[in-house]
């Protein structure tokens, strides 16, 4: 396989991974949100049947896995984004004229714009990916704090807390750093773009005013 074809296949694989992890995040996020905090309703909390195996899982155990699982999928999603960017960059080095657009996913269609769309709308929608990631980062962090608070009271025994919380802490630290860097890059691009547009607007305004100033100067010369 040539280098060009290799990077083309890498781009396609990264696009499929992005799409898969995006849907997994959405499904897990909705599931854990619907599960709520079982520690607040222990007498009525019913076991959760596990798929593919005939075992009922304790709600507290399932709930306690939320931060570690969500952060893990977020790490994988962020990795797919970086892999796609790297593959596109390497492909461009081999053939700058080649175009290998990523196969669009559901989020791409949600934020799709046209040349007629307002620039402000396009710029706001460019934050869709980092906003999507941040939504689940906040959910995972919120559940992690709740699990830690319940564990600290000692009134409820959370299964697996000795392993799940440290794992979630390490994963969460990495994800929060990645999210911060993602926001910083996105905001810098937005600021640079609007500074350029402001400069262009000022230049056009100056050019429109220049003929009027020249005419005024010419009239004073005749007098």
Secondary structure, 3 states (H helix, E strand, C coil): CCHHHHHHHHHHHHHHHHHHHHHHHHHHHHHHHHHCCHHHHCCCCCCEECCCCCCEECHHHHHHCHHHHHHHHHHHHHHHHHHHHHHHHHHHHHCCCCCCCCCCCHHHHHCCCCCCCCHHHHHHHCCHHHHHHHHHHHHHHHHHHHHHHHHHHCCCCCCCHHHHHHHHHHHHHHHHHHHHHHHHHHHHHHHHHHHHHHHHHHHHHHHHHHHHHHHHHHHHHHC
